[in-house]
Amino acid sequence: QVQLVESGGGLVQAGDSLRLSCAASGLTLSSYYMAWFRQAPGKEREFVSSIRWNVGSTHYASSVEGRFTISRDITKNTVYLQMNSLKPEDTAVYYCAADLFNRDRPERMGWWGKGTLVTVSS
């Protein structure tokens, strides 16, 4: 049973930093993608960033590139999202996801966490 558990969300001010974590279990194959998506109230879920687990290659949405950094700790089976220079428009529920082949399409992601709320005040 694949389980993805996010943590690290909270309330911060614009310009602050925050690091999200996603602990994965039950995902034994190494050639898969782990990704972050977000969904603001009244909006569709959108891609944020992803990483290929075995080689560490990364992919970012243009809206966060240069501010966010995705990384993973193989020994802890955990993926992180370091978020810097946060903006009010970054406010959303952030979801961790994983899939064997897809890296950025929410409709094709196979496994999802329950999400963690990030609120950025102005």
N, C-alpha and C positions, 0 to 999 in steps of 0.2 A: 504494500500500500504506500503510494507516494504521498508525502506530507511536506508542505511548504509553509513555514511560519515566519511572518514578518514581525519586525520590532524596530523601535527607534523613532517612531513618529512623535510629533508633539507640536507645541505652539512656539513659534519663533518670530522675530522681527525681520523685516526686509533687510537684506544684506548679511544676515547671519548664515551659519552653516549647520548642517545636520547630517548624520550618517545613519542610513537605514541598513538593517541586516535581514537576511533571509536564510534560515536554517532549513536544510533539505534532508529528508530521510526517505529511504526506500527507492532511491534513484541510483541504481548500481552501474549503469552504463556510463562510460566516460565521454562518448561522442554525442553530447547533447548541448542545447543552449539553455541558459538561464537568463531571464529577462525581467525588466521592471516596466510596468505600465502604470498609468494613473488615470483617475476619473474624477473630474470636478462635478459639483452638483449641476444637474441639467445638461451635462455634456457627455459625449461618447468617450469610451475608454480609448486612450491613445498610448502609443509606444513611447518609451523613454530611453531605454538602453538595454543592451544584451551582451552576453559574453559566451563564447564557445568554451565549454568547460575544459576540454583536454589540451587545447593549445593557447587559450587565453586571449584570442582575438576579440576585439570589441566593436560595438556598433552603437551610434547615438542618434537621437532625433536632433534636428537642427536647432530646435528651441532650447536645448540644454547643453549642447556641445560647447566645451570651453568652461562650463560651470560645474557640470556633474562628471563624476568618474566612477565607473563600475570596476569592481575587482572581485577576486574570490580567494578564499583560503581553502586549499584542497584538503588539508589535514582536518579541518573542522566542517567540511562539506557546507560551507556558508558563502553566500554572495553578498556583497556590500554595494551600497550606492552612496558615495560621498557627494553631498549637495552643498555647493558654495554659492555665495552671492544670491541667495534666495530672493525671489520676487513674489508679490502677492498672487500673481497668476500661476505660481507653482502650487498653490493650495489645491489639494486633492487627496483622495484616498489612493495610496500607492500600493500596487499589487505585485507580488513576486509570481513569476510563471516559469514554466519549463516545457521544453518540447525536444523531440529527437531531431527534427529537421527545420522547423520554423524559428526564425529569430526576431521577427518584428510584426507579425500579423496577429492581432488579438483573437481573431476568429479561428485561427489554426493552432493556437497554443493548447497543449494537451493537459497540463496540470496548473492549478492556481492555488495561491494562498488566499487567506480571508481579507488581507489588506491592513494597512496601518495609516492613520490619518495624519497628514501634514498640513498645518495651518500657518500661513505667513501673513502677518499683520503689517500694515503700512504705517 
